[in-house]
């Protein structure tokens, strides 16, 4: 009671006000504080469907406000527009009317996404074209006048709301009858700002079920949340802050050895950051009675680039497949068209990640690699050289090649500019300097040790992961509480600064 009385409640409005420099994330103290109030109320409302939906929708809007401020109005606009479009398509039997409605949804949603993510990118391309033609020289919008803030998660909820209207148009789902139900679906806070991208057909049937949390599901949720915290807030943040960020800031000041390990470090950082967030999102949703599909499946264990995209950011790769690759023709229009469709899909996937040529190049690398692997599979099958199960040495060699191809592409994804990316590659190629390896290890032994732990955990078997989940599930409440407190304590001890935003907040 004395502790509660000692809290300065007058500062609460200031604490709850949106701050661009410290948005609410799952690993922040503010989210934990809010969750302590949210969960008991949610449990009290679990038997009253409408009140529960309304309460979660309001909390989700507050969560998004804490992530993006007044841009919560854009989310509300998208939810209202696509709810109305969905209802109109459901009420119409005229194919041309339905087509115009779904086209309107696509154009408005992609228009909003393009404005917030690609306005300056398109402007600069136009500026370069005008300069090339000799018609302009000064920037159309000066750099100092530009606002680069992107509403958190706009790419994710745009794809999510598009899947709803497109699926209604295709006749795969029925439109929701209540606006609040659609707002609940689109704004559900666990997956709102960084995915996974949840399809309406998977999520909507779960809205009206009474939330139940069985022992096995609780153990699974707790395991996911703890593993997500460890991945993101301990391994990923530590490697990024203490090693990767320093090298990529000025790559030409460091040797090729240091740059190479920074690339390996970023490969683990982005995996831990994004899969850690996905783990926490899936775990929190499971606590609330909602099951999401897995979003990462040990992608660096892949034996080919095709397998990598079956394991990495699964909700995005399947969305691109179903709503872009297949509508383009997929593999139904001949081999050459298949290769073109793969490359175009990945080019647009790269552009989805960011408005810069380096993201387009990242997508191009993956697109060409996917096309070449498709060609390799077809040739080896035609020649009778393909086995159902590859030799172990083939699997290992394929894994090594795939991993390094992915790491090479990560250079362009992580670098602040093309010049910086080429600097990393140039240092590795021309100034490798293996003789400083001992000095390098001594100087960076802490982040390198954390990097080793990250890869060791990543390459554990599925059986070991399930055994750990089972042990946590069967442990008593006291052991589970001690585990949670232990992870939080370790996080506090290791963290050298405030909670680091998730990398995919920018996408």
Helices and strands as residue ranges (DSSP letters): H 2-6, G 9-11, H 12-16, H 29-44, H 49-68, G 69-71, H 72-91, H 95-133, G 143-145, H 154-170, H 179-187, G 189-191, H 200-207, H 215-229, I 230-236, H 237-239, I 240-244, H 245-249, G 251-253, H 256-287, G 299-301, H 305-311, H 314-320, I 321-325, H 335-353, H 357-382, H 392-414, H 418-430, G 434-436, H 437-443, H 445-458, H 462-474, H 477-494, G 503-506
